[in-house]
Amino acid sequence: MSSAGIIRKQLKILEKDAALVEDFRICAKTDGGRMQDFGRDFLALCRQHGIQQSFVAKLLAISSGAVSQHYNR
């Protein structure tokens, strides 16, 4: 396979992964950025299992401060 073919193949994989993350975010929060039940449950599980706040913030595209607020509830 040519270099261009390998790059195209990897790009398609990255696009699918990005779409999956976006779908996850849609399930977790409203268009206005508020957490839905799924998002609150996810944050609670992350806290219980010691997942770093910075990782969760990046995954959900929210601030670390917002994650901290949910972790401290």
Phi and psi in radians as a Rosetta constraint file:
Dihedral C 1 N 2 CA 2 C 2 CIRCULARHARMONIC -1.282 0.35
Dihedral N 2 CA 2 C 2 N 3 CIRCULARHARMONIC 2.868 0.35
Dihedral C 2 N 3 CA 3 C 3 CIRCULARHARMONIC -1.039 0.35
Dihedral N 3 CA 3 C 3 N 4 CIRCULARHARMONIC -0.727 0.35
Dihedral C 3 N 4 CA 4 C 4 CIRCULARHARMONIC -1.109 0.35
Dihedral N 4 CA 4 C 4 N 5 CIRCULARHARMONIC -0.670 0.35
Dihedral C 4 N 5 CA 5 C 5 CIRCULARHARMONIC -1.145 0.35
Dihedral N 5 CA 5 C 5 N 6 CIRCULARHARMONIC -0.711 0.35
Dihedral C 5 N 6 CA 6 C 6 CIRCULARHARMONIC -1.121 0.35
Dihedral N 6 CA 6 C 6 N 7 CIRCULARHARMONIC -0.756 0.35
Dihedral C 6 N 7 CA 7 C 7 CIRCULARHARMONIC -1.109 0.35
Dihedral N 7 CA 7 C 7 N 8 CIRCULARHARMONIC -0.771 0.35
Dihedral C 7 N 8 CA 8 C 8 CIRCULARHARMONIC -1.061 0.35
Dihedral N 8 CA 8 C 8 N 9 CIRCULARHARMONIC -0.736 0.35
Dihedral C 8 N 9 CA 9 C 9 CIRCULARHARMONIC -1.100 0.35
Dihedral N 9 CA 9 C 9 N 10 CIRCULARHARMONIC -0.799 0.35
Dihedral C 9 N 10 CA 10 C 10 CIRCULARHARMONIC -1.162 0.35
Dihedral N 10 CA 10 C 10 N 11 CIRCULARHARMONIC -0.634 0.35
Dihedral C 10 N 11 CA 11 C 11 CIRCULARHARMONIC -1.106 0.35
Dihedral N 11 CA 11 C 11 N 12 CIRCULARHARMONIC -0.711 0.35
Dihedral C 11 N 12 CA 12 C 12 CIRCULARHARMONIC -1.100 0.35
Dihedral N 12 CA 12 C 12 N 13 CIRCULARHARMONIC -0.696 0.35
Dihedral C 12 N 13 CA 13 C 13 CIRCULARHARMONIC -1.100 0.35
Dihedral N 13 CA 13 C 13 N 14 CIRCULARHARMONIC -0.789 0.35
Dihedral C 13 N 14 CA 14 C 14 CIRCULARHARMONIC -1.101 0.35
Dihedral N 14 CA 14 C 14 N 15 CIRCULARHARMONIC -0.687 0.35
Dihedral C 14 N 15 CA 15 C 15 CIRCULARHARMONIC -1.124 0.35
Dihedral N 15 CA 15 C 15 N 16 CIRCULARHARMONIC -0.702 0.35
Dihedral C 15 N 16 CA 16 C 16 CIRCULARHARMONIC -1.131 0.35
Dihedral N 16 CA 16 C 16 N 17 CIRCULARHARMONIC -0.733 0.35
Dihedral C 16 N 17 CA 17 C 17 CIRCULARHARMONIC -1.107 0.35
Dihedral N 17 CA 17 C 17 N 18 CIRCULARHARMONIC -0.736 0.35
Dihedral C 17 N 18 CA 18 C 18 CIRCULARHARMONIC -1.116 0.35
Dihedral N 18 CA 18 C 18 N 19 CIRCULARHARMONIC -0.681 0.35
Dihedral C 18 N 19 CA 19 C 19 CIRCULARHARMONIC -1.149 0.35
Dihedral N 19 CA 19 C 19 N 20 CIRCULARHARMONIC -0.659 0.35
Dihedral C 19 N 20 CA 20 C 20 CIRCULARHARMONIC -1.122 0.35
Dihedral N 20 CA 20 C 20 N 21 CIRCULARHARMONIC -0.761 0.35
Dihedral C 20 N 21 CA 21 C 21 CIRCULARHARMONIC -1.102 0.35
Dihedral N 21 CA 21 C 21 N 22 CIRCULARHARMONIC -0.725 0.35
Dihedral C 21 N 22 CA 22 C 22 CIRCULARHARMONIC -1.112 0.35
Dihedral N 22 CA 22 C 22 N 23 CIRCULARHARMONIC -0.725 0.35
Dihedral C 22 N 23 CA 23 C 23 CIRCULARHARMONIC -1.089 0.35
Dihedral N 23 CA 23 C 23 N 24 CIRCULARHARMONIC -0.693 0.35
Dihedral C 23 N 24 CA 24 C 24 CIRCULARHARMONIC -1.074 0.35
Dihedral N 24 CA 24 C 24 N 25 CIRCULARHARMONIC -0.775 0.35
Dihedral C 24 N 25 CA 25 C 25 CIRCULARHARMONIC -1.096 0.35
Dihedral N 25 CA 25 C 25 N 26 CIRCULARHARMONIC -0.691 0.35
Dihedral C 25 N 26 CA 26 C 26 CIRCULARHARMONIC -1.081 0.35
Dihedral N 26 CA 26 C 26 N 27 CIRCULARHARMONIC -0.659 0.35
Dihedral C 26 N 27 CA 27 C 27 CIRCULARHARMONIC -1.234 0.35
Dihedral N 27 CA 27 C 27 N 28 CIRCULARHARMONIC -0.540 0.35
Dihedral C 27 N 28 CA 28 C 28 CIRCULARHARMONIC -1.469 0.35
Dihedral N 28 CA 28 C 28 N 29 CIRCULARHARMONIC -0.546 0.35
Dihedral C 28 N 29 CA 29 C 29 CIRCULARHARMONIC -2.497 0.35
Dihedral N 29 CA 29 C 29 N 30 CIRCULARHARMONIC 2.780 0.35
Dihedral C 29 N 30 CA 30 C 30 CIRCULARHARMONIC -1.369 0.35
Dihedral N 30 CA 30 C 30 N 31 CIRCULARHARMONIC 3.011 0.35
Dihedral C 30 N 31 CA 31 C 31 CIRCULARHARMONIC -1.056 0.35
Dihedral N 31 CA 31 C 31 N 32 CIRCULARHARMONIC -0.525 0.35
Dihedral C 31 N 32 CA 32 C 32 CIRCULARHARMONIC -1.396 0.35
Dihedral N 32 CA 32 C 32 N 33 CIRCULARHARMONIC -0.063 0.35
Dihedral C 32 N 33 CA 33 C 33 CIRCULARHARMONIC 1.645 0.35
Dihedral N 33 CA 33 C 33 N 34 CIRCULARHARMONIC 0.023 0.35
Dihedral C 33 N 34 CA 34 C 34 CIRCULARHARMONIC -1.409 0.35
Dihedral N 34 CA 34 C 34 N 35 CIRCULARHARMONIC 2.542 0.35
Dihedral C 34 N 35 CA 35 C 35 CIRCULARHARMONIC -1.257 0.35
Dihedral N 35 CA 35 C 35 N 36 CIRCULARHARMONIC 2.349 0.35
Dihedral C 35 N 36 CA 36 C 36 CIRCULARHARMONIC -1.553 0.35
Dihedral N 36 CA 36 C 36 N 37 CIRCULARHARMONIC 3.061 0.35
Dihedral C 36 N 37 CA 37 C 37 CIRCULARHARMONIC -0.943 0.35
Dihedral N 37 CA 37 C 37 N 38 CIRCULARHARMONIC -0.777 0.35
Dihedral C 37 N 38 CA 38 C 38 CIRCULARHARMONIC -1.026 0.35
Dihedral N 38 CA 38 C 38 N 39 CIRCULARHARMONIC -0.774 0.35
Dihedral C 38 N 39 CA 39 C 39 CIRCULARHARMONIC -1.114 0.35
Dihedral N 39 CA 39 C 39 N 40 CIRCULARHARMONIC -0.737 0.35
Dihedral C 39 N 40 CA 40 C 40 CIRCULARHARMONIC -1.133 0.35
Dihedral N 40 CA 40 C 40 N 41 CIRCULARHARMONIC -0.730 0.35
Dihedral C 40 N 41 CA 41 C 41 CIRCULARHARMONIC -1.107 0.35
Dihedral N 41 CA 41 C 41 N 42 CIRCULARHARMONIC -0.729 0.35
Dihedral C 41 N 42 CA 42 C 42 CIRCULARHARMONIC -1.077 0.35
Dihedral N 42 CA 42 C 42 N 43 CIRCULARHARMONIC -0.795 0.35
Dihedral C 42 N 43 CA 43 C 43 CIRCULARHARMONIC -1.080 0.35
Dihedral N 43 CA 43 C 43 N 44 CIRCULARHARMONIC -0.701 0.35
Dihedral C 43 N 44 CA 44 C 44 CIRCULARHARMONIC -1.110 0.35
Dihedral N 44 CA 44 C 44 N 45 CIRCULARHARMONIC -0.732 0.35
Dihedral C 44 N 45 CA 45 C 45 CIRCULARHARMONIC -1.148 0.35
Dihedral N 45 CA 45 C 45 N 46 CIRCULARHARMONIC -0.703 0.35
Dihedral C 45 N 46 CA 46 C 46 CIRCULARHARMONIC -1.068 0.35
Dihedral N 46 CA 46 C 46 N 47 CIRCULARHARMONIC -0.741 0.35
Dihedral C 46 N 47 CA 47 C 47 CIRCULARHARMONIC -1.099 0.35
Dihedral N 47 CA 47 C 47 N 48 CIRCULARHARMONIC -0.818 0.35
Dihedral C 47 N 48 CA 48 C 48 CIRCULARHARMONIC -1.022 0.35
Dihedral N 48 CA 48 C 48 N 49 CIRCULARHARMONIC -0.591 0.35
Dihedral C 48 N 49 CA 49 C 49 CIRCULARHARMONIC -1.722 0.35
Dihedral N 49 CA 49 C 49 N 50 CIRCULARHARMONIC 0.149 0.35
Dihedral C 49 N 50 CA 50 C 50 CIRCULARHARMONIC 1.265 0.35
Dihedral N 50 CA 50 C 50 N 51 CIRCULARHARMONIC 0.460 0.35
Dihedral C 50 N 51 CA 51 C 51 CIRCULARHARMONIC -1.269 0.35
Dihedral N 51 CA 51 C 51 N 52 CIRCULARHARMONIC 2.323 0.35
Dihedral C 51 N 52 CA 52 C 52 CIRCULARHARMONIC -1.063 0.35
Dihedral N 52 CA 52 C 52 N 53 CIRCULARHARMONIC 2.421 0.35
Dihedral C 52 N 53 CA 53 C 53 CIRCULARHARMONIC -1.049 0.35
Dihedral N 53 CA 53 C 53 N 54 CIRCULARHARMONIC -0.671 0.35
Dihedral C 53 N 54 CA 54 C 54 CIRCULARHARMONIC -1.122 0.35
Dihedral N 54 CA 54 C 54 N 55 CIRCULARHARMONIC -0.644 0.35
Dihedral C 54 N 55 CA 55 C 55 CIRCULARHARMONIC -1.144 0.35
Dihedral N 55 CA 55 C 55 N 56 CIRCULARHARMONIC -0.813 0.35
Dihedral C 55 N 56 CA 56 C 56 CIRCULARHARMONIC -1.101 0.35
Dihedral N 56 CA 56 C 56 N 57 CIRCULARHARMONIC -0.701 0.35
Dihedral C 56 N 57 CA 57 C 57 CIRCULARHARMONIC -1.060 0.35
Dihedral N 57 CA 57 C 57 N 58 CIRCULARHARMONIC -0.771 0.35
Dihedral C 57 N 58 CA 58 C 58 CIRCULARHARMONIC -1.137 0.35
Dihedral N 58 CA 58 C 58 N 59 CIRCULARHARMONIC -0.746 0.35
Dihedral C 58 N 59 CA 59 C 59 CIRCULARHARMONIC -1.093 0.35
Dihedral N 59 CA 59 C 59 N 60 CIRCULARHARMONIC -0.716 0.35
Dihedral C 59 N 60 CA 60 C 60 CIRCULARHARMONIC -1.615 0.35
Dihedral N 60 CA 60 C 60 N 61 CIRCULARHARMONIC -0.060 0.35
Dihedral C 60 N 61 CA 61 C 61 CIRCULARHARMONIC 1.002 0.35
Dihedral N 61 CA 61 C 61 N 62 CIRCULARHARMONIC 0.854 0.35
Dihedral C 61 N 62 CA 62 C 62 CIRCULARHARMONIC -2.260 0.35
Dihedral N 62 CA 62 C 62 N 63 CIRCULARHARMONIC 2.962 0.35
Dihedral C 62 N 63 CA 63 C 63 CIRCULARHARMONIC -1.340 0.35
Dihedral N 63 CA 63 C 63 N 64 CIRCULARHARMONIC 2.725 0.35
Dihedral C 63 N 64 CA 64 C 64 CIRCULARHARMONIC -1.079 0.35
Dihedral N 64 CA 64 C 64 N 65 CIRCULARHARMONIC -0.568 0.35
Dihedral C 64 N 65 CA 65 C 65 CIRCULARHARMONIC -1.101 0.35
Dihedral N 65 CA 65 C 65 N 66 CIRCULARHARMONIC -0.677 0.35
Dihedral C 65 N 66 CA 66 C 66 CIRCULARHARMONIC -1.151 0.35
Dihedral N 66 CA 66 C 66 N 67 CIRCULARHARMONIC -0.704 0.35
Dihedral C 66 N 67 CA 67 C 67 CIRCULARHARMONIC -1.118 0.35
Dihedral N 67 CA 67 C 67 N 68 CIRCULARHARMONIC -0.752 0.35
Dihedral C 67 N 68 CA 68 C 68 CIRCULARHARMONIC -1.023 0.35
Dihedral N 68 CA 68 C 68 N 69 CIRCULARHARMONIC -0.733 0.35
Dihedral C 68 N 69 CA 69 C 69 CIRCULARHARMONIC -1.035 0.35
Dihedral N 69 CA 69 C 69 N 70 CIRCULARHARMONIC -0.748 0.35
Dihedral C 69 N 70 CA 70 C 70 CIRCULARHARMONIC -1.236 0.35
Dihedral N 70 CA 70 C 70 N 71 CIRCULARHARMONIC -0.645 0.35
Dihedral C 70 N 71 CA 71 C 71 CIRCULARHARMONIC -1.156 0.35
Dihedral N 71 CA 71 C 71 N 72 CIRCULARHARMONIC -0.544 0.35
Dihedral C 71 N 72 CA 72 C 72 CIRCULARHARMONIC -1.561 0.35
Dihedral N 72 CA 72 C 72 N 73 CIRCULARHARMONIC 0.062 0.35
